[in-house]
Amino acid sequence: MLTETDLSGQRSSTKDMRRMPSRRRGGIDPLQLKPGDYVVHEQHGVGRYVEMVSRTVQGATREYLILEYAKSDRLFVPTDQLEELTRYVGGEAPSLHRLGGADWQKAKSRARKAVKQIAGELIRLYSARMASPGHAFGADTPWQRELEDAFPYVETPDQLAAIDEVKGDMERPVPMDRLICGDVGYGKTEIAVRAAFKAVQDGKQVAVLVPTTLLVQQHLSTFTERFGAFPVVVKPISRFQTDGEIDATLQGLADGNVDVVVGTHRILSAQTRFKNLGLVIIDEEQRFGVEHKEELKRLRTQVDVLAMSATPIPRTLEMGLTGIREMSTILTPPEERHPVLTFVGPYEEKQIAAAIRRELLREGQVFFVHNRVRSIDKVAANLARLVPEARIATAHGQMNEHELERVMVDFWEKNYDVLVATTIVESGLDVPNANTLIVDRADMYGLSQLHQLRGRVGRGRERAYSYFLYPPEMPLTETAHERLATLAQHTEIGAGMYVAMKDLEIRGAGNILGAEQSGHVAGVGFDLYVRMVGEAVRDLKEGGRQPDAPETRVELPVDAHLPHEYVPGERLRLDAYRRIAAITSDEEIGGVHDELKDRFGPPPVPVLNLLEVARFRAKARRAGLSEVTVQGNFVKFAPVELPESRQVRLQRLYPKSILKPATRTLLVPMPKTAPLGGRPLRDQELLKWATDLVGALFLEAVPA
């Protein structure tokens, strides 16, 4: 076997990989459909997906998605209209709409009204940020490059792209507000280190806000170690420091002697005064409540803000997806990282003892999470009885600071094998030697909390195991069951973004801006809601509502579909249909054609026909047509309004056509045979005829 390096004599560069368009990287695939899933059709409302079927009508085969609505009504959606469908995300199981009923239009208009209000508020907030003069940081210095070269790992392409985006934001005169969404252990801290260093070199101060005291210690050691070779002063503020030390740090911030401060909520207190604050970094963004964020908003119009999270809370995720906040996603895992093997099941002492012993045999350590301080010592004693040879310590937030610090340091230094702790170990702790996690009463935790806990293990090269246990004698609630099932299904590396989307689905999304957590999302589904917000923001920016291009239904007797033997598997076919349905220009057709050829081989005739149908649909949409269908021996075009000059052209080109001004329809006789030779018309020839007709009657200029 030869590697690329052997052949080309050079290491492959990650430069080109960075150029992936950020939209596609941050996207969420809306069509991972399974039978029984709820979907939203933009015209007909919420229905249930049943299956995908092929139907042959007039000798032409097409594929349809069957959706079931209230009263067992069924809707057949042609696969070239997939962009009308989105998956339903939005809390509880929704009620299905009636086909042709008024409920859906009412829900949509209510949501649109609310969205308009939100969009106005957003534009105001955004304009304030754009108008307020921020600090434009300088370009990278030799010191910056020196710091970055000292990073001991290879950056992933996503990490490099996120770093470039953050630096680009900092160098603009407008204050940055960016969310970095990357899974646990994907190198978000390194992005923070580089951004902080860039700010410090311009004489600005940096505040790093973290949710727990333990994380302050960890970040402090990371920042101190990375900045060790440079004259940068890093100080902590947390309950591990004495009052005297905190006062000295606060004084240093006011004088400008302290460059970077790492701290918990105490940074937000009124006593903290900065001489020249330039950047606020919020780690584990999902752990801060609305009040803390409102507090930060006071700073936010002038100061650059960088938020980081593996599982952003629904509202933040929503703001990232609607494009209100800039968002970078890191989806590539670091090298040699394995997924964590996850087990969800009832609590059994034998299994726990076996799991701990297996970890001890490979000289690793174990986290045992029990979130009740009252009974934590009893649990530790029980573990000591089950596994007498293990050295066990306990840690929780009610311990004395010095005692807690000592226990944690001893655990880092491998003086203990098992740490029985509350959820204080949830955030950002990095103990590469701890690779088994056992969570007691996992049914009591939130989804992102469980995902964060699982991120505490599997941070090195070893295979990690996590056990989420619940009491066997108690029935699980529906949401607890759904949370644990989601976790069990998504053990792959980088599942954080999916978990966040699922969290949004289970909890429902709140109102994006205010403290009130009710939204219109449940009525119309999250994806459509996000699209509405995006449209409302665009309309307000561009002044007045932009008319949407009509949805165009094309039903011609053309054999246009993806054969099963060409694209195997429903999942892949749906994805390909979605790409084709989204085509709006000739260049895109070339791109999709090349991609299909690259992935599945030379496209057969039905696939080429499908691409030609997409080309025709894009042209018909530009012409303002919403329907091109077969009616007897005629092709029907609607809605049609032809001025006199065009009617003259119509009579000259198609003398047997019928124009009906009352219903705004045009019927043109469909050619059955080729003009020369009289053989039956081929599919592509029929499409070319229809394309030329639309161009000649609706799009080309008529000579005077």
PEFEN-V326573 format. One record per residue. N is the residue number from 0. RES is the residue in three letters. PHI is phi in whole degrees, 0 to 359 (none if undefined). Layout:
BEGIN
<<N:RES:PHI> <N:RES:PHI>>
END
This chain:
BEGIN
<<0:MET:none> <1:LEU:247> <2:THR:266> <3:GLU:301> <4:THR:297> <5:ASP:300> <6:LEU:279> <7:SER:265> <8:GLY:71> <9:GLN:214> <10:ARG:283> <11:SER:292> <12:SER:274> <13:THR:265> <14:LYS:305> <15:ASP:293> <16:MET:293> <17:ARG:291> <18:ARG:281> <19:MET:302> <20:PRO:300> <21:SER:296> <22:ARG:301> <23:ARG:288> <24:ARG:292> <25:GLY:273> <26:GLY:288> <27:ILE:242> <28:ASP:290> <29:PRO:280> <30:LEU:244> <31:GLN:275> <32:LEU:275> <33:LYS:235> <34:PRO:306> <35:GLY:98> <36:ASP:290> <37:TYR:275> <38:VAL:230> <39:VAL:244> <40:HIS:261> <41:GLU:302> <42:GLN:268> <43:HIS:244> <44:GLY:94> <45:VAL:279> <46:GLY:226> <47:ARG:244> <48:TYR:287> <49:VAL:257> <50:GLU:192> <51:MET:247> <52:VAL:230> <53:SER:259> <54:ARG:227> <55:THR:251> <56:VAL:236> <57:GLN:52> <58:GLY:79> <59:ALA:250> <60:THR:262> <61:ARG:222> <62:GLU:252> <63:TYR:229> <64:LEU:263> <65:ILE:263> <66:LEU:245> <67:GLU:254> <68:TYR:246> <69:ALA:301> <70:LYS:60> <71:SER:60> <72:ASP:293> <73:ARG:236> <74:LEU:239> <75:PHE:262> <76:VAL:256> <77:PRO:297> <78:THR:292> <79:ASP:275> <80:GLN:245> <81:LEU:295> <82:GLU:291> <83:GLU:283> <84:LEU:256> <85:THR:224> <86:ARG:287> <87:TYR:276> <88:VAL:233> <89:GLY:163> <90:GLY:87> <91:GLU:297> <92:ALA:296> <93:PRO:279> <94:SER:270> <95:LEU:284> <96:HIS:274> <97:ARG:276> <98:LEU:291> <99:GLY:79> <100:GLY:278> <101:ALA:268> <102:ASP:302> <103:TRP:295> <104:GLN:298> <105:LYS:295> <106:ALA:301> <107:LYS:292> <108:SER:289> <109:ARG:298> <110:ALA:296> <111:ARG:298> <112:LYS:295> <113:ALA:296> <114:VAL:296> <115:LYS:299> <116:GLN:298> <117:ILE:300> <118:ALA:298> <119:GLY:299> <120:GLU:299> <121:LEU:296> <122:ILE:300> <123:ARG:299> <124:LEU:299> <125:TYR:293> <126:SER:296> <127:ALA:299> <128:ARG:293> <129:MET:292> <130:ALA:279> <131:SER:286> <132:PRO:289> <133:GLY:266> <134:HIS:258> <135:ALA:271> <136:PHE:288> <137:GLY:286> <138:ALA:290> <139:ASP:300> <140:THR:258> <141:PRO:303> <142:TRP:297> <143:GLN:300> <144:ARG:295> <145:GLU:297> <146:LEU:298> <147:GLU:290> <148:ASP:292> <149:ALA:280> <150:PHE:294> <151:PRO:285> <152:TYR:244> <153:VAL:273> <154:GLU:290> <155:THR:276> <156:PRO:305> <157:ASP:296> <158:GLN:296> <159:LEU:298> <160:ALA:296> <161:ALA:296> <162:ILE:297> <163:ASP:298> <164:GLU:294> <165:VAL:296> <166:LYS:297> <167:GLY:301> <168:ASP:297> <169:MET:291> <170:GLU:279> <171:ARG:274> <172:PRO:287> <173:VAL:271> <174:PRO:301> <175:MET:282> <176:ASP:218> <177:ARG:238> <178:LEU:250> <179:ILE:258> <180:CYS:250> <181:GLY:218> <182:ASP:293> <183:VAL:301> <184:GLY:78> <185:TYR:261> <186:GLY:88> <187:LYS:290> <188:THR:299> <189:GLU:297> <190:ILE:296> <191:ALA:296> <192:VAL:301> <193:ARG:291> <194:ALA:294> <195:ALA:299> <196:PHE:295> <197:LYS:298> <198:ALA:293> <199:VAL:297> <200:GLN:293> <201:ASP:267> <202:GLY:77> <203:LYS:263> <204:GLN:262> <205:VAL:235> <206:ALA:249> <207:VAL:253> <208:LEU:258> <209:VAL:232> <210:PRO:280> <211:THR:230> <212:THR:300> <213:LEU:295> <214:LEU:289> <215:VAL:302> <216:GLN:300> <217:GLN:295> <218:HIS:296> <219:LEU:301> <220:SER:292> <221:THR:296> <222:PHE:295> <223:THR:297> <224:GLU:293> <225:ARG:290> <226:PHE:267> <227:GLY:306> <228:ALA:275> <229:PHE:236> <230:PRO:281> <231:VAL:242> <232:VAL:263> <233:VAL:246> <234:LYS:230> <235:PRO:260> <236:ILE:228> <237:SER:198> <238:ARG:282> <239:PHE:284> <240:GLN:264> <241:THR:282> <242:ASP:300> <243:GLY:298> <244:GLU:294> <245:ILE:294> <246:ASP:300> <247:ALA:296> <248:THR:295> <249:LEU:299> <250:GLN:297> <251:GLY:298> <252:LEU:293> <253:ALA:292> <254:ASP:281> <255:GLY:93> <256:ASN:280> <257:VAL:262> <258:ASP:272> <259:VAL:233> <260:VAL:242> <261:VAL:248> <262:GLY:201> <263:THR:271> <264:HIS:305> <265:ARG:299> <266:ILE:299> <267:LEU:278> <268:SER:288> <269:ALA:295> <270:GLN:288> <271:THR:281> <272:ARG:239> <273:PHE:257> <274:LYS:284> <275:ASN:205> <276:LEU:286> <277:GLY:239> <278:LEU:211> <279:VAL:245> <280:ILE:249> <281:ILE:250> <282:ASP:266> <283:GLU:53> <284:GLU:307> <285:GLN:291> <286:ARG:270> <287:PHE:257> <288:GLY:278> <289:VAL:300> <290:GLU:299> <291:HIS:296> <292:LYS:287> <293:GLU:297> <294:GLU:300> <295:LEU:290> <296:LYS:298> <297:ARG:301> <298:LEU:279> <299:ARG:293> <300:THR:291> <301:GLN:255> <302:VAL:262> <303:ASP:288> <304:VAL:236> <305:LEU:236> <306:ALA:254> <307:MET:228> <308:SER:197> <309:ALA:273> <310:THR:228> <311:PRO:299> <312:ILE:294> <313:PRO:313> <314:ARG:295> <315:THR:293> <316:LEU:299> <317:GLU:298> <318:MET:294> <319:GLY:292> <320:LEU:286> <321:THR:278> <322:GLY:82> <323:ILE:285> <324:ARG:253> <325:GLU:290> <326:MET:222> <327:SER:244> <328:THR:247> <329:ILE:251> <330:LEU:251> <331:THR:270> <332:PRO:286> <333:PRO:297> <334:GLU:299> <335:GLU:60> <336:ARG:265> <337:HIS:256> <338:PRO:295> <339:VAL:276> <340:LEU:288> <341:THR:244> <342:PHE:236> <343:VAL:242> <344:GLY:185> <345:PRO:288> <346:TYR:289> <347:GLU:223> <348:GLU:297> <349:LYS:300> <350:GLN:294> <351:ILE:296> <352:ALA:300> <353:ALA:295> <354:ALA:296> <355:ILE:294> <356:ARG:297> <357:ARG:296> <358:GLU:291> <359:LEU:294> <360:LEU:298> <361:ARG:258> <362:GLU:59> <363:GLY:258> <364:GLN:234> <365:VAL:232> <366:PHE:262> <367:PHE:241> <368:VAL:260> <369:HIS:225> <370:ASN:266> <371:ARG:232> <372:VAL:297> <373:ARG:301> <374:SER:250> <375:ILE:293> <376:ASP:292> <377:LYS:296> <378:VAL:296> <379:ALA:298> <380:ALA:295> <381:ASN:296> <382:LEU:295> <383:ALA:297> <384:ARG:290> <385:LEU:289> <386:VAL:231> <387:PRO:299> <388:GLU:283> <389:ALA:277> <390:ARG:269> <391:ILE:244> <392:ALA:230> <393:THR:242> <394:ALA:215> <395:HIS:205> <396:GLY:290> <397:GLN:268> <398:MET:284> <399:ASN:297> <400:GLU:308> <401:HIS:292> <402:GLU:295> <403:LEU:297> <404:GLU:298> <405:ARG:295> <406:VAL:300> <407:MET:294> <408:VAL:296> <409:ASP:298> <410:PHE:292> <411:TRP:302> <412:GLU:273> <413:LYS:67> <414:ASN:278> <415:TYR:237> <416:ASP:264> <417:VAL:236> <418:LEU:249> <419:VAL:269> <420:ALA:220> <421:THR:276> <422:THR:285> <423:ILE:296> <424:VAL:274> <425:GLU:296> <426:SER:266> <427:GLY:56> <428:LEU:292> <429:ASP:238> <430:VAL:239> <431:PRO:300> <432:ASN:277> <433:ALA:268> <434:ASN:231> <435:THR:230> <436:LEU:235> <437:ILE:237> <438:VAL:247> <439:ASP:276> <440:ARG:52> <441:ALA:296> <442:ASP:289> <443:MET:267> <444:TYR:255> <445:GLY:281> <446:LEU:295> <447:SER:291> <448:GLN:295> <449:LEU:297> <450:HIS:294> <451:GLN:297> <452:LEU:298> <453:ARG:298> <454:GLY:289> <455:ARG:285> <456:VAL:244> <457:GLY:77> <458:ARG:266> <459:GLY:252> <460:ARG:267> <461:GLU:285> <462:ARG:289> <463:ALA:249> <464:TYR:234> <465:SER:227> <466:TYR:240> <467:PHE:251> <468:LEU:245> <469:TYR:226> <470:PRO:294> <471:PRO:295> <472:GLU:277> <473:MET:254> <474:PRO:288> <475:LEU:279> <476:THR:287> <477:GLU:297> <478:THR:291> <479:ALA:298> <480:HIS:298> <481:GLU:294> <482:ARG:297> <483:LEU:292> <484:ALA:294> <485:THR:301> <486:LEU:294> <487:ALA:293> <488:GLN:285> <489:HIS:253> <490:THR:261> <491:GLU:294> <492:ILE:294> <493:GLY:83> <494:ALA:278> <495:GLY:304> <496:MET:294> <497:TYR:294> <498:VAL:299> <499:ALA:295> <500:MET:295> <501:LYS:293> <502:ASP:299> <503:LEU:299> <504:GLU:291> <505:ILE:287> <506:ARG:271> <507:GLY:82> <508:ALA:263> <509:GLY:270> <510:ASN:289> <511:ILE:300> <512:LEU:258> <513:GLY:272> <514:ALA:279> <515:GLU:286> <516:GLN:260> <517:SER:251> <518:GLY:224> <519:HIS:268> <520:VAL:296> <521:ALA:300> <522:GLY:291> <523:VAL:245> <524:GLY:86> <525:PHE:295> <526:ASP:299> <527:LEU:291> <528:TYR:299> <529:VAL:299> <530:ARG:297> <531:MET:298> <532:VAL:299> <533:GLY:302> <534:GLU:294> <535:ALA:296> <536:VAL:296> <537:ARG:297> <538:ASP:297> <539:LEU:293> <540:LYS:294> <541:GLU:269> <542:GLY:78> <543:GLY:83> <544:ARG:286> <545:GLN:278> <546:PRO:293> <547:ASP:285> <548:ALA:295> <549:PRO:292> <550:GLU:281> <551:THR:251> <552:ARG:262> <553:VAL:245> <554:GLU:228> <555:LEU:245> <556:PRO:287> <557:VAL:238> <558:ASP:281> <559:ALA:231> <560:HIS:198> <561:LEU:261> <562:PRO:299> <563:HIS:300> <564:GLU:285> <565:TYR:275> <566:VAL:242> <567:PRO:283> <568:GLY:87> <569:GLU:299> <570:ARG:301> <571:LEU:291> <572:ARG:294> <573:LEU:301> <574:ASP:297> <575:ALA:294> <576:TYR:299> <577:ARG:296> <578:ARG:298> <579:ILE:290> <580:ALA:295> <581:ALA:273> <582:ILE:294> <583:THR:234> <584:SER:213> <585:ASP:296> <586:GLU:298> <587:GLU:297> <588:ILE:299> <589:GLY:301> <590:GLY:297> <591:VAL:293> <592:HIS:301> <593:ASP:296> <594:GLU:294> <595:LEU:298> <596:LYS:297> <597:ASP:294> <598:ARG:274> <599:PHE:239> <600:GLY:99> <601:PRO:302> <602:PRO:292> <603:PRO:286> <604:VAL:304> <605:PRO:302> <606:VAL:285> <607:LEU:298> <608:ASN:299> <609:LEU:299> <610:LEU:292> <611:GLU:292> <612:VAL:299> <613:ALA:297> <614:ARG:298> <615:PHE:295> <616:ARG:298> <617:ALA:299> <618:LYS:290> <619:ALA:297> <620:ARG:293> <621:ARG:298> <622:ALA:280> <623:GLY:82> <624:LEU:274> <625:SER:252> <626:GLU:210> <627:VAL:227> <628:THR:225> <629:VAL:269> <630:GLN:227> <631:GLY:65> <632:ASN:266> <633:PHE:247> <634:VAL:255> <635:LYS:263> <636:PHE:244> <637:ALA:206> <638:PRO:280> <639:VAL:232> <640:GLU:229> <641:LEU:249> <642:PRO:294> <643:GLU:302> <644:SER:300> <645:ARG:284> <646:GLN:295> <647:VAL:297> <648:ARG:298> <649:LEU:301> <650:GLN:296> <651:ARG:290> <652:LEU:279> <653:TYR:228> <654:PRO:299> <655:LYS:270> <656:SER:284> <657:ILE:236> <658:LEU:256> <659:LYS:244> <660:PRO:300> <661:ALA:298> <662:THR:260> <663:ARG:55> <664:THR:238> <665:LEU:231> <666:LEU:248> <667:VAL:241> <668:PRO:301> <669:MET:276> <670:PRO:292> <671:LYS:262> <672:THR:232> <673:ALA:292> <674:PRO:302> <675:LEU:252> <676:GLY:91> <677:GLY:65> <678:ARG:282> <679:PRO:302> <680:LEU:288> <681:ARG:278> <682:ASP:305> <683:GLN:293> <684:GLU:292> <685:LEU:297> <686:LEU:295> <687:LYS:296> <688:TRP:302> <689:ALA:295> <690:THR:295> <691:ASP:297> <692:LEU:298> <693:VAL:298> <694:GLY:297> <695:ALA:293> <696:LEU:271> <697:PHE:243> <698:LEU:250> <699:GLU:282> <700:ALA:289> <701:VAL:265> <702:PRO:298> <703:ALA:296>>
END
